[in-house]
Amino acid sequence: MRALGLSTGWNVFSYMISGLVAYGAIGWGIGRAVHAAWPFPAGMVLGLAVSVGFVIYRYGRQGSLESLTADKKGWKGMTDDR
């Protein structure tokens, strides 16, 4: 049986790569149109930033909501001394 978080890791990796490729391609097209070299790397950096923001929005909030729920139920700080 595969690890439960393995698919999440691959999803995050694919979001990062697709952001780099998509915005890099847009920057490359703009660079070709205006005969400049800087839009390609700028597009890649922008794509990486958008991808990181999306990953934080999609996956970063889940853990914070779980810890908030655990705090309300009084589970934080409790240890399992069995």
Biotite code that builds the C-alpha atoms (Angstrom):
import biotite.structure as struc

atoms = struc.array([
    struc.Atom([0.000, 0.000, 0.000], chain_id="A", res_id=1, res_name="MET", atom_name="CA", element="C"),
    struc.Atom([1.330, 3.438, -0.912], chain_id="A", res_id=2, res_name="ARG", atom_name="CA", element="C"),
    struc.Atom([1.959, 6.151, 1.620], chain_id="A", res_id=3, res_name="ALA", atom_name="CA", element="C"),
    struc.Atom([-1.023, 8.405, 2.172], chain_id="A", res_id=4, res_name="LEU", atom_name="CA", element="C"),
    struc.Atom([0.843, 11.682, 1.624], chain_id="A", res_id=5, res_name="GLY", atom_name="CA", element="C"),
    struc.Atom([2.648, 10.542, -1.522], chain_id="A", res_id=6, res_name="LEU", atom_name="CA", element="C"),
    struc.Atom([-0.100, 11.759, -3.843], chain_id="A", res_id=7, res_name="SER", atom_name="CA", element="C"),
    struc.Atom([-0.089, 15.143, -2.105], chain_id="A", res_id=8, res_name="THR", atom_name="CA", element="C"),
    struc.Atom([3.646, 15.438, -2.686], chain_id="A", res_id=9, res_name="GLY", atom_name="CA", element="C"),
    struc.Atom([3.267, 14.658, -6.374], chain_id="A", res_id=10, res_name="TRP", atom_name="CA", element="C"),
    struc.Atom([0.424, 17.178, -6.649], chain_id="A", res_id=11, res_name="ASN", atom_name="CA", element="C"),
    struc.Atom([2.558, 19.909, -5.091], chain_id="A", res_id=12, res_name="VAL", atom_name="CA", element="C"),
    struc.Atom([5.485, 19.015, -7.368], chain_id="A", res_id=13, res_name="PHE", atom_name="CA", element="C"),
    struc.Atom([3.275, 19.125, -10.471], chain_id="A", res_id=14, res_name="SER", atom_name="CA", element="C"),
    struc.Atom([1.822, 22.522, -9.471], chain_id="A", res_id=15, res_name="TYR", atom_name="CA", element="C"),
    struc.Atom([5.348, 23.916, -9.142], chain_id="A", res_id=16, res_name="MET", atom_name="CA", element="C"),
    struc.Atom([6.530, 22.564, -12.484], chain_id="A", res_id=17, res_name="ILE", atom_name="CA", element="C"),
    struc.Atom([3.363, 23.579, -14.333], chain_id="A", res_id=18, res_name="SER", atom_name="CA", element="C"),
    struc.Atom([3.568, 27.124, -12.952], chain_id="A", res_id=19, res_name="GLY", atom_name="CA", element="C"),
    struc.Atom([7.164, 27.436, -14.125], chain_id="A", res_id=20, res_name="LEU", atom_name="CA", element="C"),
    struc.Atom([6.356, 26.045, -17.576], chain_id="A", res_id=21, res_name="VAL", atom_name="CA", element="C"),
    struc.Atom([3.127, 27.991, -18.159], chain_id="A", res_id=22, res_name="ALA", atom_name="CA", element="C"),
    struc.Atom([4.349, 31.409, -17.047], chain_id="A", res_id=23, res_name="TYR", atom_name="CA", element="C"),
    struc.Atom([7.770, 30.778, -18.581], chain_id="A", res_id=24, res_name="GLY", atom_name="CA", element="C"),
    struc.Atom([6.099, 30.080, -21.928], chain_id="A", res_id=25, res_name="ALA", atom_name="CA", element="C"),
    struc.Atom([4.031, 33.258, -21.621], chain_id="A", res_id=26, res_name="ILE", atom_name="CA", element="C"),
    struc.Atom([7.182, 35.228, -20.784], chain_id="A", res_id=27, res_name="GLY", atom_name="CA", element="C"),
    struc.Atom([9.028, 33.620, -23.683], chain_id="A", res_id=28, res_name="TRP", atom_name="CA", element="C"),
    struc.Atom([6.232, 34.619, -26.073], chain_id="A", res_id=29, res_name="GLY", atom_name="CA", element="C"),
    struc.Atom([6.205, 38.183, -24.803], chain_id="A", res_id=30, res_name="ILE", atom_name="CA", element="C"),
    struc.Atom([10.004, 38.311, -25.025], chain_id="A", res_id=31, res_name="GLY", atom_name="CA", element="C"),
    struc.Atom([9.906, 37.158, -28.637], chain_id="A", res_id=32, res_name="ARG", atom_name="CA", element="C"),
    struc.Atom([7.262, 39.767, -29.464], chain_id="A", res_id=33, res_name="ALA", atom_name="CA", element="C"),
    struc.Atom([9.159, 42.704, -27.938], chain_id="A", res_id=34, res_name="VAL", atom_name="CA", element="C"),
    struc.Atom([12.682, 41.378, -28.756], chain_id="A", res_id=35, res_name="HIS", atom_name="CA", element="C"),
    struc.Atom([13.805, 41.295, -25.132], chain_id="A", res_id=36, res_name="ALA", atom_name="CA", element="C"),
    struc.Atom([15.312, 38.516, -23.035], chain_id="A", res_id=37, res_name="ALA", atom_name="CA", element="C"),
    struc.Atom([14.074, 39.491, -19.565], chain_id="A", res_id=38, res_name="TRP", atom_name="CA", element="C"),
    struc.Atom([10.364, 38.453, -19.818], chain_id="A", res_id=39, res_name="PRO", atom_name="CA", element="C"),
    struc.Atom([11.248, 34.737, -19.911], chain_id="A", res_id=40, res_name="PHE", atom_name="CA", element="C"),
    struc.Atom([13.011, 34.549, -16.516], chain_id="A", res_id=41, res_name="PRO", atom_name="CA", element="C"),
    struc.Atom([10.554, 37.083, -15.073], chain_id="A", res_id=42, res_name="ALA", atom_name="CA", element="C"),
    struc.Atom([7.694, 34.845, -16.177], chain_id="A", res_id=43, res_name="GLY", atom_name="CA", element="C"),
    struc.Atom([9.320, 31.812, -14.597], chain_id="A", res_id=44, res_name="MET", atom_name="CA", element="C"),
    struc.Atom([9.791, 33.636, -11.283], chain_id="A", res_id=45, res_name="VAL", atom_name="CA", element="C"),
    struc.Atom([6.206, 34.886, -11.405], chain_id="A", res_id=46, res_name="LEU", atom_name="CA", element="C"),
    struc.Atom([4.974, 31.372, -12.187], chain_id="A", res_id=47, res_name="GLY", atom_name="CA", element="C"),
    struc.Atom([6.889, 29.942, -9.250], chain_id="A", res_id=48, res_name="LEU", atom_name="CA", element="C"),
    struc.Atom([5.464, 32.617, -6.936], chain_id="A", res_id=49, res_name="ALA", atom_name="CA", element="C"),
    struc.Atom([1.910, 31.943, -8.115], chain_id="A", res_id=50, res_name="VAL", atom_name="CA", element="C"),
    struc.Atom([2.448, 28.188, -7.678], chain_id="A", res_id=51, res_name="SER", atom_name="CA", element="C"),
    struc.Atom([3.787, 28.595, -4.143], chain_id="A", res_id=52, res_name="VAL", atom_name="CA", element="C"),
    struc.Atom([0.846, 30.827, -3.262], chain_id="A", res_id=53, res_name="GLY", atom_name="CA", element="C"),
    struc.Atom([-1.613, 28.293, -4.640], chain_id="A", res_id=54, res_name="PHE", atom_name="CA", element="C"),
    struc.Atom([0.031, 25.414, -2.776], chain_id="A", res_id=55, res_name="VAL", atom_name="CA", element="C"),
    struc.Atom([-0.047, 27.370, 0.483], chain_id="A", res_id=56, res_name="ILE", atom_name="CA", element="C"),
    struc.Atom([-3.690, 28.260, -0.118], chain_id="A", res_id=57, res_name="TYR", atom_name="CA", element="C"),
    struc.Atom([-4.641, 24.710, -1.030], chain_id="A", res_id=58, res_name="ARG", atom_name="CA", element="C"),
    struc.Atom([-2.569, 22.610, 1.374], chain_id="A", res_id=59, res_name="TYR", atom_name="CA", element="C"),
    struc.Atom([-1.258, 24.994, 4.032], chain_id="A", res_id=60, res_name="GLY", atom_name="CA", element="C"),
    struc.Atom([-4.656, 25.908, 5.390], chain_id="A", res_id=61, res_name="ARG", atom_name="CA", element="C"),
    struc.Atom([-5.695, 22.322, 6.103], chain_id="A", res_id=62, res_name="GLN", atom_name="CA", element="C"),
    struc.Atom([-3.113, 21.783, 8.846], chain_id="A", res_id=63, res_name="GLY", atom_name="CA", element="C"),
    struc.Atom([-3.890, 25.084, 10.512], chain_id="A", res_id=64, res_name="SER", atom_name="CA", element="C"),
    struc.Atom([-7.599, 24.268, 10.574], chain_id="A", res_id=65, res_name="LEU", atom_name="CA", element="C"),
    struc.Atom([-6.910, 20.862, 12.116], chain_id="A", res_id=66, res_name="GLU", atom_name="CA", element="C"),
    struc.Atom([-4.771, 22.376, 14.867], chain_id="A", res_id=67, res_name="SER", atom_name="CA", element="C"),
    struc.Atom([-7.419, 25.036, 15.516], chain_id="A", res_id=68, res_name="LEU", atom_name="CA", element="C"),
    struc.Atom([-10.068, 22.327, 15.900], chain_id="A", res_id=69, res_name="THR", atom_name="CA", element="C"),
    struc.Atom([-7.792, 20.360, 18.231], chain_id="A", res_id=70, res_name="ALA", atom_name="CA", element="C"),
    struc.Atom([-7.216, 23.500, 20.349], chain_id="A", res_id=71, res_name="ASP", atom_name="CA", element="C"),
    struc.Atom([-10.944, 24.048, 20.758], chain_id="A", res_id=72, res_name="LYS", atom_name="CA", element="C"),
    struc.Atom([-11.454, 20.445, 21.856], chain_id="A", res_id=73, res_name="LYS", atom_name="CA", element="C"),
    struc.Atom([-8.663, 20.710, 24.419], chain_id="A", res_id=74, res_name="GLY", atom_name="CA", element="C"),
    struc.Atom([-6.304, 18.253, 22.785], chain_id="A", res_id=75, res_name="TRP", atom_name="CA", element="C"),
    struc.Atom([-3.298, 20.529, 22.511], chain_id="A", res_id=76, res_name="LYS", atom_name="CA", element="C"),
    struc.Atom([-0.619, 19.776, 25.037], chain_id="A", res_id=77, res_name="GLY", atom_name="CA", element="C"),
    struc.Atom([-2.072, 16.412, 26.020], chain_id="A", res_id=78, res_name="MET", atom_name="CA", element="C"),
    struc.Atom([0.292, 13.469, 25.815], chain_id="A", res_id=79, res_name="THR", atom_name="CA", element="C"),
    struc.Atom([-0.444, 9.839, 25.248], chain_id="A", res_id=80, res_name="ASP", atom_name="CA", element="C"),
    struc.Atom([1.063, 8.107, 28.309], chain_id="A", res_id=81, res_name="ASP", atom_name="CA", element="C"),
    struc.Atom([-0.229, 4.594, 27.830], chain_id="A", res_id=82, res_name="ARG", atom_name="CA", element="C"),
])
